[in-house]
Amino acid sequence: MELARYDGYWGEKEPWARSNQRFLLNDASRTAALLAGDVDIIEQIPTSDLVRLRRDPRVTVTEIPSLRTVYMAPDYSRDGGTPLITDNNGTPLPVNPWKDVRVRRALSMAINRDALVDRVMEGAATATAQWLPEGTFGYNPAVKPRRFDPDGAKRLLAEAGYPDGFRITLHTPNDRWPNDARLAQAVAQMWTRIGIRTAVDAAPWTAFVPRRARIEYGMQIGAWGSSTGEASNFLVNTVATHDRQRLTGANNNARFSSPVFDAFAARGSATLDDAAREKIWHEAIARYADEEPLIQLVQYLNTWGLRKGLRHEPRMDERTLAMGVRPAP
């Protein structure tokens, strides 16, 4: 895609007459194109290449915390037995275990988020229990990820009536978000260690989405980037009840529904005073981190690589704009 500068623009004249954008979907191809000098800047540096590019004198790496968060989404659409969740002999469980907060907390306690950051994301993420990074409107500094405690997780499962655990399949795309399938595989191993024997079904995004739309997953990985940069976006779209008439829950693929969180979304969205509205978002995030209707994993780090001689203003919303690139002074 080629974009041409509009010279009738009222503001400062842009340094580039034309901007050529190429869509390089393969991670290795993007890095190779930058190092070969075929492109000036790439986005979404593969995590496996980050350390190498940071050390390369021909390249400058820019980064900023992302508005995109990654989470696990249990299926709340079913109350009774489901073939998606079985005991260790393959018999469907009589009730949906995800509706027991003790089970959700156990799953969260079994996740070593620091290991996900260090080993899977190779430092290009932060562990989180909420859906926005520090510095955004609504971020609650008092909310931290649940402590990694696999023994405590086993005790909670036993208390909830699952001392021997059960079996599930975790569904994930393998080409949508950075390291999506790798994150799913790592979490599956952690859950298996506490007795939730987890198989992973990874599929291309085009195959993943139709089944998600039909609510065919007992557990799935999800990600959401809050385009507004503040807390209502995720709360209204992903946590609030799926309701087309009220225009809420458009991304609520888990079909979670709670009058409490619906009230948070409605009350906060109707509050004009900034301080009062942010207080509502803080309360909602604290309640969310305690009940964990969705189980937060990490917040991504947005990264770009550019050739020497250029400077770049990184954006939390992941956008790569020609207007954000300038010749280095």
C-alpha positions in Angstrom: 0.0 0.0 0.0 1.4 3.4 -1.0 0.3 6.6 0.7 1.1 10.1 -0.7 1.7 13.2 1.3 -1.0 15.9 1.0 0.8 19.1 0.6 -2.3 21.2 1.4 -2.2 20.0 5.0 -2.4 23.0 7.4 0.2 21.8 9.9 3.9 21.1 9.7 5.0 19.6 6.4 5.8 15.9 6.7 9.4 14.9 5.6 8.2 12.0 3.5 6.6 12.5 0.1 5.4 8.9 0.0 5.1 6.0 2.5 5.2 2.4 1.2 3.7 -0.1 3.6 4.3 -3.8 3.1 2.5 -6.6 5.0 5.0 -9.2 6.1 3.1 -11.7 8.1 6.0 -14.0 8.8 8.0 -13.0 11.8 11.4 -14.0 10.4 10.7 -12.2 7.1 10.1 -8.9 8.9 13.4 -9.1 10.8 15.2 -10.2 7.7 13.8 -7.3 5.6 14.9 -4.8 8.2 18.5 -6.1 8.5 18.7 -6.3 4.7 17.7 -2.7 4.3 14.6 -3.5 2.4 12.4 -1.6 4.8 13.0 1.3 7.2 10.9 0.2 10.1 9.1 -3.0 11.2 6.5 -3.5 13.9 5.9 -6.4 16.3 9.5 -7.6 16.5 9.5 -11.3 17.1 10.4 -11.9 20.8 13.1 -14.3 19.7 14.8 -11.4 17.8 14.5 -8.6 20.4 17.8 -9.2 22.1 19.7 -9.5 18.9 18.2 -6.3 17.4 18.8 -4.3 20.5 22.5 -5.1 20.2 22.7 -4.5 16.5 24.4 -1.1 15.8 22.5 -0.8 12.5 19.1 -0.9 14.3 17.2 1.2 16.9 14.5 -0.5 18.9 11.6 1.5 20.3 9.0 0.1 22.7 6.1 1.1 24.9 3.6 -0.8 27.1 0.7 -2.0 25.0 -3.0 -1.4 25.5 -3.5 -5.1 24.5 -3.9 -7.6 27.3 -4.0 -11.5 27.1 -6.3 -13.6 29.2 -8.0 -17.0 29.5 -11.7 -17.1 28.9 -13.8 -19.9 30.5 -17.1 -20.8 29.0 -20.1 -19.5 31.1 -22.8 -20.3 28.6 -23.5 -23.8 30.1 -24.8 -24.6 33.5 -25.1 -28.4 33.4 -22.8 -31.1 32.1 -20.8 -30.5 28.9 -18.5 -32.7 26.8 -16.0 -29.9 26.9 -15.1 -30.6 30.5 -14.9 -34.2 31.8 -13.6 -36.1 34.7 -10.4 -38.2 34.3 -12.3 -41.1 32.7 -13.9 -38.9 30.0 -17.3 -38.5 31.6 -18.8 -35.0 31.4 -19.0 -33.2 34.7 -22.5 -32.6 36.0 -22.0 -28.9 36.6 -19.9 -26.1 35.0 -16.8 -25.8 37.3 -16.0 -22.3 36.0 -18.9 -20.8 37.8 -17.2 -21.6 41.2 -14.9 -18.8 42.0 -12.6 -21.2 43.9 -11.9 -23.0 40.7 -11.1 -19.8 38.8 -8.8 -18.7 41.6 -7.1 -22.0 41.6 -6.4 -21.8 37.9 -5.0 -18.3 38.4 -2.8 -19.4 41.3 -1.4 -22.2 39.2 -0.1 -19.7 36.6 3.5 -18.6 36.9 3.2 -15.3 35.1 6.8 -14.3 35.7 7.8 -17.4 33.8 5.4 -16.5 31.0 7.1 -13.0 30.8 10.7 -14.3 31.0 10.5 -17.6 29.0 7.6 -17.3 26.6 7.5 -13.5 25.9 11.3 -13.1 26.5 10.7 -9.9 28.4 8.3 -8.3 25.9 5.3 -8.3 28.4 4.4 -7.7 32.0 2.5 -9.9 34.4 -0.9 -8.5 35.2 -4.3 -8.9 36.9 -6.0 -6.1 35.0 -6.6 -5.0 31.5 -4.6 -1.8 31.2 -0.9 -0.9 31.7 0.3 1.6 34.2 -0.2 5.2 33.2 -3.6 4.8 31.6 -6.9 6.2 32.9 -8.4 3.6 35.2 -5.3 1.6 35.9 -5.5 0.5 39.6 -2.0 0.5 41.2 -3.3 -1.5 44.2 -4.2 -4.5 42.1 -1.5 -7.1 41.6 -1.5 -10.6 40.0 -2.5 -13.5 42.2 0.6 -15.1 43.8 1.9 -18.2 42.1 1.0 -21.0 44.5 0.4 -24.4 42.9 -0.1 -26.2 46.3 -2.6 -23.6 47.3 -4.4 -24.1 44.0 -4.7 -27.9 44.6 -6.2 -27.2 48.1 -8.8 -24.8 46.5 -9.7 -27.4 43.9 -10.2 -30.0 46.6 -12.3 -27.5 48.6 -14.4 -27.0 45.5 -15.0 -30.7 45.1 -12.3 -31.6 42.6 -9.5 -33.3 44.6 -8.6 -35.4 41.5 -9.0 -32.5 39.1 -10.6 -32.9 35.6 -9.9 -32.7 31.9 -10.3 -29.8 29.5 -9.2 -28.6 26.1 -7.7 -25.1 25.7 -8.3 -23.6 22.3 -6.0 -21.0 20.8 -5.2 -19.4 17.5 -1.6 -19.9 16.4 -1.2 -16.8 14.1 -3.1 -13.9 15.7 -1.3 -12.4 18.6 2.4 -12.5 19.6 3.2 -16.0 21.0 -0.5 -16.9 21.3 -0.1 -20.6 21.0 3.1 -20.7 23.0 1.4 -18.9 25.9 -1.5 -21.4 25.7 1.0 -24.4 25.8 2.8 -23.0 28.8 -0.4 -22.4 30.8 -1.7 -25.8 29.8 1.4 -27.4 31.4 1.0 -25.3 34.6 -2.7 -26.4 34.9 -1.9 -30.0 34.3 0.5 -29.9 37.2 -2.3 -29.1 39.6 -4.6 -31.8 38.2 -6.5 -29.9 35.5 -5.3 -32.1 32.6 -5.2 -29.6 29.7 -4.9 -30.5 26.0 -4.2 -27.6 23.6 -6.0 -27.2 20.3 -4.2 -24.6 18.2 -5.7 -23.5 14.8 -5.2 -20.6 12.3 -7.3 -17.5 13.1 -9.6 -18.2 10.2 -10.5 -21.6 11.6 -10.5 -20.4 15.2 -13.1 -17.6 14.9 -16.1 -19.5 13.4 -16.1 -22.0 16.3 -15.6 -19.2 18.8 -18.7 -17.5 17.4 -20.7 -20.7 17.9 -19.5 -20.9 21.6 -17.8 -24.2 21.0 -14.9 -23.7 23.4 -14.8 -24.7 27.1 -11.7 -22.6 27.6 -10.0 -20.3 25.2 -7.2 -17.7 25.1 -8.2 -14.2 24.2 -6.7 -10.8 23.8 -8.1 -7.3 23.6 -6.6 -3.9 22.9 -8.5 -1.0 24.5 -8.6 1.5 21.6 -9.8 4.3 23.8 -6.8 3.9 26.2 -9.0 3.9 29.3 -10.9 1.3 31.4 -14.4 1.4 30.0 -13.5 -0.1 26.6 -12.6 -3.6 27.9 -15.3 -3.5 30.6 -18.1 -2.7 28.2 -17.0 -4.9 25.3 -15.5 -8.0 27.0 -16.9 -8.2 30.6 -20.4 -6.7 30.3 -23.2 -9.1 29.3 -23.5 -9.9 25.6 -26.6 -7.8 24.7 -27.0 -6.4 21.1 -29.8 -4.1 22.1 -27.7 -2.4 24.8 -24.6 -2.6 22.6 -22.5 -4.3 25.3 -20.4 -7.5 25.4 -19.6 -7.4 21.7 -16.3 -9.3 22.5 -17.8 -11.3 25.4 -17.0 -14.7 23.8 -17.1 -16.4 27.2 -20.7 -15.3 27.7 -19.9 -14.2 31.2 -22.8 -12.2 32.8 -22.9 -10.4 36.0 -25.3 -7.6 37.2 -22.5 -6.2 39.3 -20.1 -5.6 36.4 -23.0 -4.4 34.1 -23.7 -1.8 36.8 -20.1 -0.8 36.9 -20.0 -0.3 33.1 -23.2 1.7 33.0 -22.5 3.8 36.0 -18.9 4.6 35.0 -19.8 5.4 31.4 -22.5 7.9 32.6 -20.2 9.7 35.1 -18.7 12.9 33.6 -16.4 13.9 36.5 -13.0 12.4 35.8 -12.0 11.7 39.4 -15.4 10.0 40.2 -15.3 8.0 37.1 -11.8 6.7 37.7 -12.8 5.7 41.2 -15.6 3.6 39.7 -13.1 2.0 37.3 -10.7 1.3 40.2 -13.5 -0.5 42.1 -14.5 -2.5 39.1 -10.9 -3.6 38.5 -10.4 -4.6 42.1 -13.6 -6.7 42.0 -12.6 -8.2 38.7 -9.1 -9.2 40.1 -10.8 -10.8 43.1 -13.5 -12.8 41.2 -11.4 -13.4 38.0 -14.3 -14.0 35.5 -11.5 -13.9 32.9 -8.0 -14.9 34.0 -5.5 -12.3 33.1 -2.0 -13.4 31.9 0.2 -10.6 30.6 0.1 -7.1 29.1 2.1 -7.0 25.8 5.0 -4.7 25.1 4.7 -3.0 21.7 8.0 -3.0 19.8 9.4 -1.6 16.6 12.8 -1.9 14.9 14.1 0.9 12.6 17.2 1.6 10.7 19.8 4.0 12.1 19.2 7.6 11.0 15.5 7.6 12.0 13.7 8.3 15.2 10.2 7.0 16.1 7.5 7.8 18.5 6.0 4.5 19.8 2.3 4.3 20.4 0.4 2.2 23.0 -2.4 1.5 20.5 0.1 -0.5 18.2 -0.4 1.8 15.2 2.6 2.5 13.0 2.2 5.9 11.3 4.5 7.6 8.9 3.8 10.8 10.8 5.5 9.2 13.8 8.8 8.7 12.0 11.4 11.5 11.5 15.0 11.8 10.4 17.2 11.5 13.4 18.8 14.9 14.4 
